[in-house]
């Protein structure tokens, strides 16, 4: 574990976490490895790696989760 990883990678950077419409949003430059960790950390939730490189943790649902940008509309 490097200092850079500790300070800037999910989930150890709580200052880069928001709750938007009931969805936890981890902003950053993440990849599928980070999304896999999120899936193990939040079992039963739907985890998406969005196009901005952020991780979205959606509540469990019947259908597939939609990215927040699709939910709130794009400018």
N, CA, C and O atoms as CSV, one atom per row, in Angstrom:
chain,resi,resn,atom,element,x,y,z
A,1,UNK,N,N,0.849,-1.176,0.000
A,1,UNK,CA,C,0.000,0.000,0.000
A,1,UNK,C,C,0.892,1.235,0.000
A,1,UNK,O,O,1.716,1.422,0.895
A,2,UNK,N,N,0.719,2.056,-0.995
A,2,UNK,CA,C,1.502,3.288,-1.070
A,2,UNK,C,C,0.688,4.455,-0.515
A,2,UNK,O,O,-0.531,4.363,-0.362
A,3,UNK,N,N,1.375,5.541,-0.218
A,3,UNK,CA,C,0.681,6.736,0.271
A,3,UNK,C,C,-0.305,7.236,-0.775
A,3,UNK,O,O,-1.416,7.645,-0.438
A,4,UNK,N,N,0.095,7.204,-2.045
A,4,UNK,CA,C,-0.785,7.661,-3.119
A,4,UNK,C,C,-2.057,6.820,-3.161
A,4,UNK,O,O,-3.154,7.360,-3.306
A,5,UNK,N,N,-1.920,5.527,-3.037
A,5,UNK,CA,C,-3.086,4.646,-3.052
A,5,UNK,C,C,-3.967,4.902,-1.833
A,5,UNK,O,O,-5.192,4.920,-1.946
A,6,UNK,N,N,-3.360,5.096,-0.690
A,6,UNK,CA,C,-4.121,5.333,0.541
A,6,UNK,C,C,-4.927,6.622,0.466
A,6,UNK,O,O,-6.065,6.670,0.933
A,7,UNK,N,N,-4.354,7.655,-0.109
A,7,UNK,CA,C,-5.017,8.958,-0.137
A,7,UNK,C,C,-5.947,9.174,-1.322
A,7,UNK,O,O,-6.838,10.021,-1.254
A,8,UNK,N,N,-5.759,8.424,-2.409
A,8,UNK,CA,C,-6.500,8.756,-3.618
A,8,UNK,C,C,-7.328,7.627,-4.207
A,8,UNK,O,O,-8.070,7.871,-5.159
A,9,UNK,N,N,-7.244,6.443,-3.711
A,9,UNK,CA,C,-8.010,5.335,-4.272
A,9,UNK,C,C,-9.195,5.003,-3.377
A,9,UNK,O,O,-9.163,5.225,-2.167
A,10,UNK,N,N,-10.233,4.469,-3.994
A,10,UNK,CA,C,-11.399,4.027,-3.252
A,10,UNK,C,C,-11.010,2.817,-2.421
A,10,UNK,O,O,-10.192,2.037,-2.908
A,11,UNK,N,N,-11.505,2.588,-1.241
A,11,UNK,CA,C,-12.481,3.406,-0.519
A,11,UNK,C,C,-11.842,4.274,0.557
A,11,UNK,O,O,-12.533,4.736,1.465
A,12,UNK,N,N,-10.562,4.497,0.472
A,12,UNK,CA,C,-9.872,5.192,1.562
A,12,UNK,C,C,-9.845,6.703,1.407
A,12,UNK,O,O,-9.090,7.365,2.120
A,13,UNK,N,N,-10.622,7.270,0.520
A,13,UNK,CA,C,-10.683,8.714,0.359
A,13,UNK,C,C,-12.111,9.199,0.580
A,13,UNK,O,O,-12.789,9.558,-0.382
A,14,UNK,N,N,-12.589,9.217,1.837
A,14,UNK,CA,C,-13.986,9.580,2.089
A,14,UNK,C,C,-14.320,11.007,1.701
A,14,UNK,O,O,-15.494,11.326,1.512
A,15,UNK,N,N,-13.324,11.878,1.577
A,15,UNK,CA,C,-13.612,13.250,1.177
A,15,UNK,C,C,-14.045,13.342,-0.279
A,15,UNK,O,O,-14.486,14.401,-0.727
A,16,UNK,N,N,-13.926,12.252,-1.019
A,16,UNK,CA,C,-14.331,12.222,-2.424
A,16,UNK,C,C,-15.586,11.377,-2.608
A,16,UNK,O,O,-15.791,10.802,-3.677
A,17,UNK,N,N,-16.414,11.296,-1.595
A,17,UNK,CA,C,-17.621,10.478,-1.639
A,17,UNK,C,C,-18.845,11.373,-1.455
A,17,UNK,O,O,-18.852,12.253,-0.594
A,18,UNK,N,N,-19.862,11.149,-2.253
A,18,UNK,CA,C,-21.112,11.897,-2.142
A,18,UNK,C,C,-22.287,10.931,-2.170
A,18,UNK,O,O,-22.165,9.801,-2.644
A,19,UNK,N,N,-23.411,11.382,-1.664
A,19,UNK,CA,C,-24.658,10.638,-1.756
A,19,UNK,C,C,-25.582,11.450,-2.660
A,19,UNK,O,O,-25.993,12.553,-2.302
A,20,UNK,N,N,-25.906,10.906,-3.827
A,20,UNK,CA,C,-26.722,11.604,-4.825
A,20,UNK,C,C,-27.937,10.741,-5.131
A,20,UNK,O,O,-27.800,9.650,-5.684
A,21,UNK,N,N,-29.128,11.223,-4.774
A,21,UNK,CA,C,-30.369,10.489,-5.013
A,21,UNK,C,C,-30.297,9.056,-4.471
A,21,UNK,O,O,-30.781,8.123,-5.112
A,22,UNK,N,N,-29.701,8.887,-3.307
A,22,UNK,CA,C,-29.610,7.569,-2.683
A,22,UNK,C,C,-28.513,6.680,-3.247
A,22,UNK,O,O,-28.432,5.502,-2.898
A,23,UNK,N,N,-27.673,7.223,-4.110
A,23,UNK,CA,C,-26.579,6.471,-4.726
A,23,UNK,C,C,-25.259,7.006,-4.177
A,23,UNK,O,O,-25.004,8.209,-4.222
A,24,UNK,N,N,-24.418,6.101,-3.654
A,24,UNK,CA,C,-23.095,6.515,-3.217
A,24,UNK,C,C,-22.230,6.716,-4.448
A,24,UNK,O,O,-22.145,5.835,-5.304
A,25,UNK,N,N,-21.588,7.872,-4.540
A,25,UNK,CA,C,-20.758,8.209,-5.680
A,25,UNK,C,C,-19.340,8.469,-5.194
A,25,UNK,O,O,-19.098,9.389,-4.413
A,26,UNK,N,N,-18.410,7.652,-5.662
A,26,UNK,CA,C,-16.994,7.808,-5.344
A,26,UNK,C,C,-16.337,8.419,-6.573
A,26,UNK,O,O,-16.190,7.750,-7.595
A,27,UNK,N,N,-15.937,9.698,-6.480
A,27,UNK,CA,C,-15.317,10.341,-7.630
A,27,UNK,C,C,-13.834,10.019,-7.680
A,27,UNK,O,O,-13.173,9.908,-6.647
A,28,UNK,N,N,-13.329,9.873,-8.874
A,28,UNK,CA,C,-11.922,9.561,-9.054
A,28,UNK,C,C,-11.688,8.925,-10.404
A,28,UNK,O,O,-12.551,8.947,-11.281
A,29,UNK,N,N,-10.520,8.364,-10.551
A,29,UNK,CA,C,-10.144,7.690,-11.789
A,29,UNK,C,C,-9.972,6.208,-11.470
A,29,UNK,O,O,-8.852,5.733,-11.285
A,30,UNK,N,N,-11.082,5.485,-11.406
A,30,UNK,CA,C,-11.089,4.089,-10.998
A,30,UNK,C,C,-11.163,3.171,-12.201
A,30,UNK,O,O,-11.431,3.616,-13.317
A,31,UNK,N,N,-10.927,1.896,-11.973
A,31,UNK,CA,C,-11.024,0.909,-13.037
A,31,UNK,C,C,-11.817,-0.296,-12.522
A,31,UNK,O,O,-12.359,-0.267,-11.418
A,32,UNK,N,N,-11.875,-1.336,-13.323
A,32,UNK,CA,C,-12.687,-2.504,-12.978
A,32,UNK,C,C,-12.208,-3.189,-11.705
A,32,UNK,O,O,-13.013,-3.803,-11.003
A,33,UNK,N,N,-10.920,-3.099,-11.389
A,33,UNK,CA,C,-10.432,-3.680,-10.123
A,33,UNK,C,C,-11.102,-3.012,-8.925
A,33,UNK,O,O,-11.489,-3.679,-7.965
A,34,UNK,N,N,-11.234,-1.683,-8.993
A,34,UNK,CA,C,-11.893,-0.952,-7.906
A,34,UNK,C,C,-13.379,-1.291,-7.835
A,34,UNK,O,O,-13.938,-1.415,-6.745
A,35,UNK,N,N,-14.018,-1.442,-8.988
A,35,UNK,CA,C,-15.437,-1.818,-9.009
A,35,UNK,C,C,-15.629,-3.204,-8.403
A,35,UNK,O,O,-16.617,-3.437,-7.706
A,36,UNK,N,N,-14.701,-4.127,-8.658
A,36,UNK,CA,C,-14.782,-5.474,-8.070
A,36,UNK,C,C,-14.680,-5.407,-6.554
A,36,UNK,O,O,-15.379,-6.138,-5.852
A,37,UNK,N,N,-13.819,-4.540,-6.044
A,37,UNK,CA,C,-13.695,-4.363,-4.589
A,37,UNK,C,C,-14.998,-3.807,-4.029
A,37,UNK,O,O,-15.459,-4.246,-2.975
A,38,UNK,N,N,-15.596,-2.838,-4.733
A,38,UNK,CA,C,-16.860,-2.257,-4.284
A,38,UNK,C,C,-17.959,-3.313,-4.249
A,38,UNK,O,O,-18.782,-3.312,-3.333
A,39,UNK,N,N,-17.987,-4.212,-5.230
A,39,UNK,CA,C,-19.014,-5.268,-5.241
A,39,UNK,C,C,-18.867,-6.199,-4.040
A,39,UNK,O,O,-19.864,-6.645,-3.472
A,40,UNK,N,N,-17.642,-6.489,-3.660
A,40,UNK,CA,C,-17.427,-7.332,-2.472
A,40,UNK,C,C,-17.737,-6.572,-1.190
A,40,UNK,O,O,-18.183,-7.168,-0.209
A,41,UNK,N,N,-17.506,-5.266,-1.187
A,41,UNK,CA,C,-17.744,-4.449,-0.003
A,41,UNK,C,C,-19.229,-4.207,0.226
A,41,UNK,O,O,-19.675,-4.146,1.372
A,42,UNK,N,N,-19.996,-4.068,-0.842
A,42,UNK,CA,C,-21.432,-3.795,-0.763
A,42,UNK,C,C,-22.222,-4.921,-1.418
A,42,UNK,O,O,-22.811,-4.717,-2.479
A,43,UNK,N,N,-22.246,-6.100,-0.813
A,43,UNK,CA,C,-22.991,-7.205,-1.419
A,43,UNK,C,C,-24.483,-6.874,-1.499
A,43,UNK,O,O,-25.048,-6.264,-0.591
A,44,UNK,N,N,-25.095,-7.281,-2.587
A,44,UNK,CA,C,-26.517,-7.014,-2.772
A,44,UNK,C,C,-26.791,-5.680,-3.428
A,44,UNK,O,O,-27.927,-5.418,-3.824
A,45,UNK,N,N,-25.800,-4.834,-3.554
A,45,UNK,CA,C,-25.949,-3.543,-4.226
A,45,UNK,C,C,-25.492,-3.669,-5.671
A,45,UNK,O,O,-24.806,-4.622,-6.039
A,46,UNK,N,N,-25.876,-2.706,-6.471
A,46,UNK,CA,C,-25.465,-2.687,-7.871
A,46,UNK,C,C,-24.359,-1.644,-8.037
A,46,UNK,O,O,-24.571,-0.460,-7.773
A,47,UNK,N,N,-23.207,-2.079,-8.465
A,47,UNK,CA,C,-22.037,-1.211,-8.594
A,47,UNK,C,C,-21.758,-0.951,-10.069
A,47,UNK,O,O,-21.676,-1.879,-10.874
A,48,UNK,N,N,-21.614,0.331,-10.411
A,48,UNK,CA,C,-21.295,0.722,-11.785
A,48,UNK,C,C,-20.002,1.525,-11.803
A,48,UNK,O,O,-19.722,2.301,-10.890
A,49,UNK,N,N,-19.235,1.326,-12.839
A,49,UNK,CA,C,-18.075,2.165,-13.121
A,49,UNK,C,C,-18.546,3.136,-14.189
A,49,UNK,O,O,-18.783,2.732,-15.327
A,50,UNK,N,N,-18.687,4.419,-13.842
A,50,UNK,CA,C,-19.280,5.346,-14.809
A,50,UNK,C,C,-18.257,5.877,-15.807
A,50,UNK,O,O,-17.061,5.623,-15.665
A,51,UNK,N,N,-18.716,6.604,-16.805
A,51,UNK,CA,C,-17.858,7.071,-17.888
A,51,UNK,C,C,-16.840,8.105,-17.433
A,51,UNK,O,O,-15.843,8.329,-18.119
A,52,UNK,N,N,-17.073,8.736,-16.293
A,52,UNK,CA,C,-16.128,9.712,-15.746
A,52,UNK,C,C,-15.042,9.049,-14.909
A,52,UNK,O,O,-14.155,9.733,-14.398
A,53,UNK,N,N,-15.098,7.731,-14.759
A,53,UNK,CA,C,-14.119,7.020,-13.947
A,53,UNK,C,C,-14.507,6.916,-12.490
A,53,UNK,O,O,-13.698,6.484,-11.668
A,54,UNK,N,N,-15.733,7.303,-12.145
A,54,UNK,CA,C,-16.226,7.196,-10.784
A,54,UNK,C,C,-16.931,5.876,-10.551
A,54,UNK,O,O,-17.297,5.171,-11.491
A,55,UNK,N,N,-17.114,5.556,-9.285
A,55,UNK,CA,C,-17.840,4.342,-8.918
A,55,UNK,C,C,-19.168,4.758,-8.319
A,55,UNK,O,O,-19.219,5.619,-7.441
A,56,UNK,N,N,-20.243,4.146,-8.796
A,56,UNK,CA,C,-21.583,4.380,-8.267
A,56,UNK,C,C,-22.062,3.101,-7.593
A,56,UNK,O,O,-21.992,2.017,-8.173
A,57,UNK,N,N,-22.553,3.240,-6.352
A,57,UNK,CA,C,-23.099,2.096,-5.620
A,57,UNK,C,C,-24.589,2.353,-5.448
A,57,UNK,O,O,-25.005,3.151,-4.608
A,58,UNK,N,N,-25.388,1.659,-6.262
A,58,UNK,CA,C,-26.838,1.826,-6.278
A,58,UNK,C,C,-27.504,0.834,-5.325
A,58,UNK,O,O,-26.963,-0.242,-5.067
A,59,UNK,N,N,-28.689,1.199,-4.797
A,59,UNK,CA,C,-29.449,0.230,-4.009
A,59,UNK,C,C,-29.822,-0.977,-4.868
A,59,UNK,O,O,-29.847,-0.896,-6.096
A,60,UNK,N,N,-30.103,-2.065,-4.221
A,60,UNK,CA,C,-30.543,-3.261,-4.955
A,60,UNK,C,C,-31.849,-2.948,-5.665
A,60,UNK,O,O,-32.646,-2.149,-5.175
A,61,UNK,N,N,-32.069,-3.559,-6.793
A,61,UNK,CA,C,-33.289,-3.321,-7.542
A,61,UNK,C,C,-33.607,-4.505,-8.431
A,61,UNK,O,O,-32.827,-5.452,-8.530
A,62,UNK,N,N,-34.747,-4.442,-9.067
A,62,UNK,CA,C,-35.167,-5.541,-9.938
A,62,UNK,C,C,-34.419,-5.537,-11.258
A,62,UNK,O,O,-33.989,-6.585,-11.738
A,63,UNK,N,N,-34.264,-4.362,-11.843
A,63,UNK,CA,C,-33.579,-4.259,-13.126
A,63,UNK,C,C,-32.149,-3.772,-12.935
A,63,UNK,O,O,-31.713,-3.504,-11.815
A,64,UNK,N,N,-31.433,-3.663,-14.036
A,64,UNK,CA,C,-30.060,-3.166,-13.930
A,64,UNK,C,C,-30.043,-1.687,-13.542
A,64,UNK,O,O,-30.938,-0.925,-13.907
A,65,UNK,N,N,-29.028,-1.305,-12.809
A,65,UNK,CA,C,-28.890,0.090,-12.392
A,65,UNK,C,C,-28.564,0.952,-13.604
A,65,UNK,O,O,-27.899,0.510,-14.541
A,66,UNK,N,N,-29.044,2.188,-13.567
A,66,UNK,CA,C,-28.728,3.152,-14.619
A,66,UNK,C,C,-27.744,4.168,-14.058
A,66,UNK,O,O,-27.877,4.569,-12.902
A,67,UNK,N,N,-26.762,4.593,-14.841
A,67,UNK,CA,C,-25.814,5.603,-14.360
A,67,UNK,C,C,-26.543,6.880,-13.930
A,67,UNK,O,O,-27.594,7.217,-14.475
A,68,UNK,N,N,-25.978,7.580,-12.956
A,68,UNK,CA,C,-26.602,8.808,-12.459
A,68,UNK,C,C,-26.828,9.823,-13.565
A,68,UNK,O,O,-27.856,10.500,-13.574
A,69,UNK,N,N,-25.899,9.944,-14.491
A,69,UNK,CA,C,-26.089,10.900,-15.585
A,69,UNK,C,C,-27.341,10.609,-16.381
A,69,UNK,O,O,-27.994,11.541,-16.851
A,70,UNK,N,N,-27.695,9.356,-16.546
A,70,UNK,CA,C,-28.929,9.000,-17.239
A,70,UNK,C,C,-30.150,9.294,-16.382
A,70,UNK,O,O,-31.215,9.623,-16.905
A,71,UNK,N,N,-29.999,9.177,-15.062
A,71,UNK,CA,C,-31.120,9.383,-14.149
A,71,UNK,C,C,-31.483,10.861,-14.027
A,71,UNK,O,O,-32.665,11.198,-13.958
A,72,UNK,N,N,-30.484,11.751,-14.000
A,72,UNK,CA,C,-30.759,13.168,-13.767
A,72,UNK,C,C,-30.735,13.980,-15.052
A,72,UNK,O,O,-31.037,15.173,-15.036
A,73,UNK,N,N,-30.383,13.356,-16.151
A,73,UNK,CA,C,-30.332,14.046,-17.442
A,73,UNK,C,C,-28.998,14.728,-17.648
A,73,UNK,O,O,-28.326,15.129,-16.698
A,74,UNK,N,N,-28.643,14.844,-18.869
A,74,UNK,CA,C,-27.382,15.499,-19.222
A,74,UNK,C,C,-27.673,16.918,-19.711
A,74,UNK,O,O,-28.693,17.163,-20.355
A,75,UNK,N,N,-26.772,17.844,-19.399
A,75,UNK,CA,C,-26.994,19.243,-19.848
A,75,UNK,C,C,-26.907,19.371,-21.340
A,75,UNK,O,O,-27.068,20.468,-21.876
